[in-house]
C-alpha cells in the first residue's frame, strides 16, 4: 500500500502490531479487549480465594502471641530473681512471684504469661554450664546473659 506524504514522497505502510494500551486509550479513545472474560471460572475462583487468604492472614496474626518489650523484660527480671538450683520449679516460682507481687490496690497489676516463662526456661536450658553458674551468682549478669541470648 503506497501513499504520498505532505512532501509528496511515496510512503509505504506495513501492517503495524496491535496498538498499546496507552495508544488505544488516549488516541483512539477506546479500551482494548480484556484478556479474560469477567465471568470466567478463574475470576470466580479468585473472588473466593483472595478474601479467604486475607482472612487466614488476619486470623494467623491475631493468634500469634504479641508481647511488649516491657513484659518480656519484666519476666526476664523475675527469672533472674528466682532460685536456680532446681529447674523443675522455675515456672511455678516465676508464676508465684509475679502473681503474689501484685498489690490489691495497684492500678496496673502484672500477670504471669506462661509463654514468656517457657521462653525464659528454654533460653536457660540452652546455656552452657559456665553461663548457668554465672547466672546463679549475680542477678545483673543473669539479666545481661539472658538478654543477649534472647536477641
Number of C-alpha atoms within 10 A of each C-alpha: 8 10 10 10 10 6 6 8 10 12 11 11 9 8 7 6 6 9 12 10 13 13 14 14 13 10 10 10 10 12 13 14 8 7 6 10 10 10 8 9 11 11 13 11 10 11 11 10 12 11 11 12 11 11 12 12 12 11 11 11 11 10 9 8 9 9 11 8 9 9 16 17 15 16 24 23 18 19 25 23 19 16 13 17 11 7 12 10 13 19 19 11 16 25 20 12 16 17 13 12 12 14 11 9 7 8 8 9 12 16 14 17 15 14 11 19 21 13 15 24 17 12 15 21 12 11 15 10 10 8 16 17 14 15 22 16 13 12 17 14 15 23 18 13 18 22 16 9 12 12 5
